[in-house]
Amino acid sequence: MRTLCAITSSRFCSSKMGGRRVFLAVNLLIVVVNVGLGILMNLAVFTRGSVRNHYWLTLATDQTNVSLSTSPLGAGGVLPAGFGVLDATGNYTTHAFVWPAQEWDTVTAESRVCLATQTSVERLFWVAWQAEAWSGPMSVSIFVPGSEYAVAAAMVSYLRRCFPNVQEKVSFHLVHPRTRPPRPSPNPELIHLSCDYPQESNILLMRLRDEGEQKERRYPQNLMRNLARRTCPCEYSLTIDVDMLTPPFMSENLTGFLPGGMDGAPCWKCVYVVPVYELDTSVTYPPDDKTELLRLLLKGLAQRFHIKVYARNQGNSHLENWEVEPARSTAPHYTVLYNITTYEEFWEPILVLPCTAPPFDERFIGYGFTRNSQVYELHCRGYKFQVLDQAFLAHQGFQTTASYTPTRFAQIEINKVRYQMFQEGGPRASGPRPSSSTQESAPPTTDPSPHSPQTTLPPPTSQDRRRPQETPSHPAQGREDLKPQEWWEELERGVNLEA
C-alpha cells in the first residue's frame, strides 16, 4: 500500500511540475510576442520611410492606358504622335497632360508655386520621393523616344496606383523626337511590383524597352523644362532636376512668402535663389530643415552642389553668407536672407521664377549651358536675385566628372559654342535685347578664378565678349544658313563621339 501511495504521489507531483512548466512556457511566449509587437509598432510609428503603402501589385504591361486626359489613345494605349505639338525646330513633338493629376484644378488654385521638372524614363522613381515632401502641384515632362513610351506608361501607372499624392497632384507630359514616335513594348508581360520599392520597380520596368532600339543621345532639357513650366497655371514655378529633393513644407512656405515678397508687395522682376547641396551616399534620408543640413556640412556629409565639378556653378550665390544658423522668426514662411548684387559668368542657380520670366532657351540640347543661358538673360533684363533663408534642395551623392561619358563632354563643348553665338546675337532672337545702358561696361575678357573677389558685372559688350574662335573650330561655325538640327549634326561630325 505504501509503495502504491508513493508511486501515486510521485505521479501527482510530476503532473503538477509539468503543469507549472507549461504555464511558465505559455506566459514566456506571450511576453515575447508582446515585446515583438511593441517593437514593430514603434518601428511603424517612428521610422521615416519613403513609401506609405505596403502592398504588392501586378501590372499588366500590355494594358498601359492609364490616361485620364481627353487626348485620344491608339490601340494598346499608345499615344498617337499626330496629336502632339511640334517645337520651334520641328525636331521634337510635345504632348501636354497625357496623365493629368486628378486634383489638378484644386491643388493649383491653392498654391502660388508649382514644382516643374523633367526626366528620362529610368529616373521616374524619383517622382515618388518628390511627391512625398512637396505638397503642392507638380508638373513632370518625360522623354519617351520609341518604346521608352511603354516604360513611362507602365511606371506612371505604378506611381499613380501606389502613391496617392502622385495621382492627385502630379501631371505628366511627354516629349519625343518627331522621327521616333511612341511605340508599344515588344515584350509585354505581367510584372509583380512592390509599392515599397519604386527604384527597383523602375529597373524591372526598363525590360519593356526594345533593346534593339538605338539610345537617343540628344536630350532636350530646356524644351522639357519649358513644357513642365508652361503647363503650371500658378504665378510662380520652381524648376529643378528630378533628383533634387525639397525639404518638407517647402510648398507651403513658398506660398506664404510669395504674395508679398521681401517688401510686402509682389515683385515681378525678382527671382529667388534656392541653394542646392549634395549629400554623401551614407545619408539615407534628406535633411528636414536648414539646421539639420548645417550639421551635415560640419560633419563633411554635405557640400555645395557641383563644388568639385565646377565651383562657379553655385559660386555667385555666395553661400558662405547662407551657411549661418537660421534666424529665429515667428513668420510661418520663408524670408529673403540677402540680395545678390554681383553677376558671374556661368552661374547656374536654381530659381523660383514668376510666370512672366523668360523661358529656358530651347536651342541648347543635351548637357552644358542649359541653365546659365537663362540666368544670363534674366541678368540682362534687369531681374533682381534674392536668396531665400531656410529654403534649400538636396541632391544624393557627391558629384564628380568620373561618371561623365565622352558624349556628355562633347555636348558641353558644342553647347559652349552655342552659348557664345547666343551672346553674340543677344540672349534671344524673339525677345528684347539688353538695353544699351546695361552694355556700357563689361566683365574681363578672361575668366576670373572661382575664388577671386567678385564684383558687380553688367552684361558683356560685343567688344569684350570672348569670340567663338577661341574654342576648337567646328565645321558648322559661322553657318547661319543651317537649320538647328543640321547645325547640330554638322557640329557632331566635328567631335569624336563615343557611344
C-alpha positions in Angstrom: 0.0 0.0 0.0 2.8 2.4 0.9 4.6 1.6 -2.3 1.4 2.3 -4.3 0.9 5.6 -2.5 4.4 6.6 -3.0 4.0 5.9 -6.7 0.7 7.8 -6.9 2.2 10.7 -5.0 5.2 10.8 -7.3 3.0 10.8 -10.4 0.8 13.5 -8.9 3.9 15.6 -8.1 5.2 15.1 -11.6 1.9 16.2 -13.1 1.9 19.4 -11.0 5.5 20.1 -12.1 4.6 19.6 -15.7 1.6 21.9 -15.5 3.8 24.7 -14.0 6.3 24.3 -16.8 3.6 24.6 -19.4 2.1 27.6 -17.7 5.6 29.3 -17.5 6.3 28.5 -21.1 3.0 29.9 -22.3 3.5 33.1 -20.3 7.0 33.5 -21.6 5.7 33.1 -25.1 3.1 35.8 -24.5 5.7 38.1 -23.2 8.0 37.5 -26.2 5.1 38.1 -28.6 4.1 41.3 -26.8 7.6 42.6 -26.9 7.9 41.8 -30.7 4.6 43.5 -31.4 5.7 46.6 -29.4 8.9 46.8 -31.4 7.0 46.5 -34.7 4.5 49.2 -33.6 7.4 51.6 -32.6 9.1 51.0 -35.9 5.9 51.7 -37.8 5.3 54.9 -35.9 8.8 56.4 -35.7 10.6 55.1 -38.7 10.5 57.5 -41.6 10.2 55.8 -44.9 9.7 57.0 -48.4 6.7 54.7 -49.1 3.5 54.8 -47.2 1.8 51.9 -49.0 3.0 48.4 -48.2 1.5 46.0 -50.7 2.2 44.4 -54.0 0.5 44.9 -57.3 0.6 43.0 -60.5 0.9 45.2 -63.6 -0.2 44.1 -67.0 2.3 45.9 -69.1 0.4 45.4 -72.3 -2.5 47.3 -70.8 -0.7 50.6 -70.3 -3.6 53.0 -70.9 -3.7 55.0 -67.6 -4.6 58.3 -69.2 -7.4 60.4 -67.8 -6.9 63.2 -70.4 -9.1 63.9 -73.4 -6.2 63.1 -75.7 -7.3 60.0 -77.8 -5.1 57.0 -77.4 -4.4 54.4 -80.1 -4.6 50.6 -79.9 -2.9 49.2 -76.9 -2.8 52.5 -75.1 -0.1 54.0 -77.3 -0.3 57.8 -77.8 -0.5 58.8 -81.5 2.2 61.2 -82.5 -0.3 63.1 -84.7 -1.9 64.6 -81.6 1.3 66.3 -80.5 2.7 69.8 -81.0 5.9 70.3 -82.8 8.6 72.5 -81.2 10.1 75.5 -83.0 12.7 73.4 -84.8 10.4 70.7 -86.0 12.6 68.1 -84.4 10.6 67.2 -81.3 6.9 66.6 -80.5 5.3 67.5 -77.2 2.1 66.2 -75.6 0.8 68.1 -72.6 -1.3 66.5 -69.8 -1.1 62.9 -71.1 -1.7 61.8 -67.5 -3.1 64.8 -65.5 -3.4 65.0 -61.8 -6.9 64.1 -60.5 -7.0 67.1 -58.2 -5.1 69.5 -60.6 -7.7 72.3 -60.6 -7.9 72.3 -56.8 -4.2 72.0 -56.0 -3.1 74.6 -58.5 -5.8 77.0 -57.2 -4.5 76.6 -53.6 -0.8 77.1 -54.4 1.1 80.0 -55.7 4.1 77.9 -56.8 4.4 74.8 -59.0 7.3 72.3 -58.9 8.4 71.7 -62.5 10.8 69.0 -63.5 11.9 66.7 -66.4 13.3 63.2 -66.6 14.1 60.2 -68.7 12.2 57.0 -68.1 14.9 55.3 -66.0 14.7 58.0 -63.3 10.9 58.3 -62.9 11.1 56.6 -59.5 12.3 60.0 -58.1 8.8 61.3 -58.6 7.6 59.2 -55.6 10.2 60.9 -53.4 9.3 64.3 -54.7 5.6 63.9 -54.1 6.2 62.8 -50.5 7.8 66.1 -49.5 6.2 68.5 -51.9 2.6 69.0 -51.1 1.8 71.4 -54.0 1.3 70.8 -57.7 4.0 69.0 -59.7 4.4 69.1 -63.5 6.7 66.5 -65.0 8.0 66.2 -68.5 9.1 62.7 -69.6 11.4 62.0 -72.6 9.9 59.0 -74.4 11.6 58.1 -77.7 10.2 55.0 -79.3 9.4 52.1 -77.0 10.5 54.1 -73.9 6.9 55.3 -74.0 5.9 51.8 -72.8 8.2 52.1 -69.8 6.8 55.6 -69.0 3.2 54.4 -69.3 3.8 51.4 -67.0 5.9 53.4 -64.5 3.3 56.2 -64.3 0.6 53.6 -63.8 2.7 52.1 -60.9 3.3 55.6 -59.3 -0.3 56.6 -59.5 -1.6 53.3 -58.0 1.0 53.1 -55.2 1.2 56.8 -54.2 -2.0 58.8 -53.7 0.0 62.1 -53.8 1.2 61.3 -57.3 -2.3 60.5 -58.5 -3.8 63.6 -57.0 -1.1 66.3 -57.5 1.3 65.3 -60.3 0.6 65.9 -64.0 2.8 64.1 -66.6 3.6 65.4 -70.1 5.6 63.7 -72.9 8.3 64.7 -75.4 9.8 62.6 -78.1 11.8 63.1 -81.3 9.5 63.7 -84.3 11.1 60.7 -86.1 10.7 58.4 -83.1 7.0 58.4 -82.1 5.7 56.3 -79.1 5.7 52.6 -79.6 4.4 49.7 -77.5 6.7 47.3 -75.8 7.9 44.3 -77.9 8.0 42.4 -74.6 4.6 42.8 -72.8 4.4 40.7 -69.7 2.9 40.6 -66.2 5.3 42.1 -63.7 4.9 41.8 -60.0 6.0 45.1 -58.3 6.2 46.2 -54.7 4.9 49.6 -53.7 7.7 49.6 -51.1 10.5 49.8 -53.7 9.9 52.3 -56.5 13.5 52.3 -57.7 13.7 48.6 -58.0 10.3 48.6 -59.8 11.6 51.2 -62.2 14.5 49.0 -63.0 12.2 46.0 -63.6 10.0 48.0 -66.0 13.0 49.0 -68.1 12.7 45.5 -69.5 9.8 46.8 -71.6 12.2 48.9 -73.7 13.1 47.5 -77.1 16.8 46.6 -76.7 17.2 46.8 -80.5 16.5 50.5 -80.5 19.4 52.9 -80.5 19.6 55.0 -77.4 18.7 58.6 -78.0 21.8 60.8 -77.4 20.2 64.2 -77.6 18.2 65.1 -74.6 16.2 68.3 -75.0 16.4 69.5 -71.4 15.2 73.1 -71.9 12.3 72.2 -74.1 11.1 69.8 -71.4 11.7 72.3 -68.7 9.6 74.8 -70.6 6.8 72.3 -71.2 6.7 71.5 -67.5 6.7 75.1 -66.6 4.2 76.3 -69.2 1.7 73.7 -68.0 1.8 75.1 -64.5 -1.0 77.7 -64.1 0.5 79.1 -60.9 2.0 82.5 -60.6 5.5 81.1 -59.8 7.4 77.9 -60.7 10.4 76.2 -59.2 12.2 74.3 -62.0 14.5 71.6 -60.6 16.2 68.4 -61.7 14.1 65.3 -60.8 16.7 64.1 -58.3 16.9 67.3 -56.3 14.7 66.8 -53.2 12.8 69.6 -51.4 12.5 69.7 -47.6 9.1 69.2 -46.0 6.6 72.1 -46.2 8.6 73.9 -48.9 5.4 74.4 -50.9 3.5 75.9 -48.0 6.5 78.2 -47.0 6.8 79.5 -50.6 3.1 80.1 -50.9 3.1 82.0 -47.7 6.1 84.1 -48.8 5.5 84.8 -52.5 2.3 87.1 -52.4 4.2 89.8 -50.5 7.8 89.3 -51.4 10.6 91.0 -49.4 8.9 94.5 -49.1 5.3 93.4 -48.7 4.4 93.8 -52.4 4.8 91.4 -55.3 8.0 91.8 -57.2 7.5 90.6 -60.8 11.2 91.3 -61.7 12.5 89.4 -58.7 13.8 85.8 -58.8 14.5 83.8 -55.7 17.7 81.7 -55.3 17.3 78.3 -53.7 20.7 76.9 -52.5 21.5 73.3 -53.6 23.7 70.9 -51.6 25.0 67.4 -52.3 24.7 64.7 -49.7 27.1 61.8 -49.1 25.7 58.5 -50.0 25.8 57.4 -46.4 23.0 59.9 -45.7 19.9 57.8 -46.1 17.3 60.5 -45.8 17.5 64.2 -46.8 17.5 66.8 -44.0 14.2 68.2 -42.8 15.5 71.7 -42.3 18.4 74.1 -42.6 19.7 73.3 -39.1 20.0 69.6 -39.9 21.7 70.5 -43.2 24.3 72.7 -41.5 25.1 69.8 -39.1 25.7 67.6 -42.1 28.0 70.3 -43.6 30.0 70.4 -40.3 30.4 66.6 -40.4 31.6 66.6 -44.1 28.4 64.7 -45.1 27.1 67.6 -47.3 28.7 70.0 -49.7 27.7 72.7 -52.1 26.3 71.5 -55.4 29.0 70.8 -58.1 31.7 72.2 -55.8 34.1 69.6 -57.1 32.9 69.6 -60.7 32.7 73.3 -61.3 32.8 75.7 -58.4 31.3 78.6 -60.4 28.1 76.6 -60.8 26.9 78.0 -57.4 29.7 80.4 -56.7 27.9 83.6 -57.3 25.2 82.6 -54.8 27.8 83.4 -52.0 26.6 80.5 -49.9 29.1 81.3 -47.2 26.5 84.0 -46.3 23.7 81.5 -46.2 25.5 78.9 -44.1 24.7 80.5 -40.8 22.3 79.5 -38.1 18.8 80.4 -39.3 17.3 83.5 -37.6 14.5 82.8 -35.2 11.3 84.0 -36.7 7.6 83.7 -36.0 6.8 84.0 -39.7 5.2 80.8 -40.9 7.1 81.1 -44.3 10.4 81.8 -45.9 12.2 85.2 -45.9 14.9 86.8 -48.0 18.3 86.5 -46.3 20.3 88.7 -48.7 20.4 90.1 -52.2 22.9 89.1 -55.0 24.4 92.2 -56.3 27.1 90.6 -58.4 27.0 88.6 -61.7 29.5 85.9 -62.6 29.6 84.2 -66.0 28.3 80.6 -66.0 26.4 80.9 -62.7 23.6 78.3 -62.6 21.4 78.8 -59.5 18.0 77.1 -59.0 15.4 79.8 -59.1 11.8 80.4 -58.1 10.6 82.3 -61.2 7.4 84.4 -61.8 5.3 83.2 -64.8 6.4 86.4 -66.6 10.1 85.5 -66.5 11.7 84.4 -69.9 11.7 80.7 -70.6 14.8 78.4 -71.0 16.4 78.7 -74.4 15.4 75.6 -76.3 18.3 75.9 -78.7 20.5 74.2 -76.1 20.3 70.4 -76.4 22.0 67.9 -74.1 24.4 68.9 -71.4 26.0 72.2 -70.7 24.9 75.9 -70.6 21.2 75.0 -70.3 20.5 76.9 -67.2 23.1 79.7 -67.2 21.8 80.9 -70.6 18.5 81.7 -68.9 20.3 83.3 -65.9 22.3 85.5 -68.3 19.1 86.6 -70.0 17.5 87.4 -66.6 20.5 89.5 -65.7 20.4 91.3 -69.0 16.7 92.1 -68.4 17.4 93.6 -65.0 15.9 91.0 -62.7 16.9 91.0 -59.1 18.3 87.9 -57.5 17.4 87.3 -53.8 18.5 84.3 -51.7 15.8 82.6 -49.5 16.7 81.7 -46.0 15.9 78.1 -44.9 14.9 77.0 -48.4 17.2 74.5 -50.0 17.4 71.4 -52.2 19.3 68.2 -51.6 21.0 66.0 -54.2 22.0 62.5 -53.4 25.8 61.7 -53.8 28.9 63.9 -54.2 29.3 64.8 -57.9 32.5 64.2 -59.9 33.3 64.1 -63.6 34.4 60.5 -63.3 30.9 59.3 -64.5 30.8 61.7 -67.4 30.7 59.9 -70.8 32.6 61.2 -73.9 29.2 62.1 -75.4 28.5 64.4 -72.4 31.8 66.1 -72.7 31.2 66.6 -76.4 27.8 68.1 -75.8 29.3 70.5 -73.3 31.8 71.7 -76.0 29.0 72.0 -78.6 26.8 74.0 -76.2 29.8 76.2 -75.3 30.0 77.3 -79.0 26.2 77.7 -79.0 26.4 79.9 -75.8 29.0 82.2 -77.4 26.8 82.5 -80.5 23.9 83.1 -78.2 25.7 86.0 -76.5 26.8 87.5 -79.9 23.3 87.5 -81.2 21.6 88.7 -78.0 20.0 86.5 -75.4 17.0 85.6 -77.5 16.1 86.5 -81.1 12.4 86.6 -80.2 12.9 88.7 -77.1 14.2 92.2 -76.4 17.9 92.8 -76.5 19.6 94.2 -73.3 19.3 97.9 -73.3 22.3 100.0 -74.3 22.6 101.3 -70.8 23.4 97.8 -69.5 26.0 97.2 -72.1 28.4 100.1 -71.4 30.7 98.2 -69.1 31.7 94.6 -69.3 33.4 91.8 -67.4 37.1 91.0 -68.0 37.8 89.1 -71.2 39.5 86.3 -69.3 37.6 84.1 -66.8 38.4 85.1 -63.2 39.3 82.4 -60.7 36.3 80.9 -58.9 38.0 82.0 -55.7 38.8 85.6 -56.7 36.8 88.5 -55.3 33.6 89.1 -57.2 32.4 92.4 -58.5 29.2 93.7 -60.0 29.4 92.7 -63.6 26.9 94.1 -66.2 26.3 92.1 -69.4 29.3 91.8 -71.7 29.7 94.0 -74.7 30.4 92.7 -78.2 33.9 94.2 -78.0 34.9 92.4 -74.7 33.0 89.2 -75.2 35.1 86.1 -75.9 34.9 85.1 -79.5 33.9 81.6 -80.7 37.3 81.3 -82.4 38.9 80.8 -79.0 37.3 77.3 -78.8 38.4 74.5 -81.2 36.8 75.1 -84.6 33.8 73.1 -85.7 32.5 72.6 -89.3 29.3 74.5 -88.5 30.7 77.7 -87.0 29.5 80.7 -88.9 27.0 78.7 -90.9 23.9 80.8 -90.4 22.1 79.1 -93.3 21.8 75.9 -91.4 18.6 74.8 -89.7 19.0 74.0 -86.0 19.1 70.2 -86.5 21.5 70.4 -89.4 23.7 72.8 -87.4 23.9 70.3 -84.5 24.6 67.3 -86.8 27.5 69.2 -88.5 28.9 70.1 -85.1 28.7 66.5 -84.0 30.6 65.4 -87.1 33.4 67.6 -85.9 33.5 66.0 -82.5 34.6 62.5 -81.7 31.5 61.0 -80.1 31.6 57.6 -78.5 28.5 55.6 -77.6 
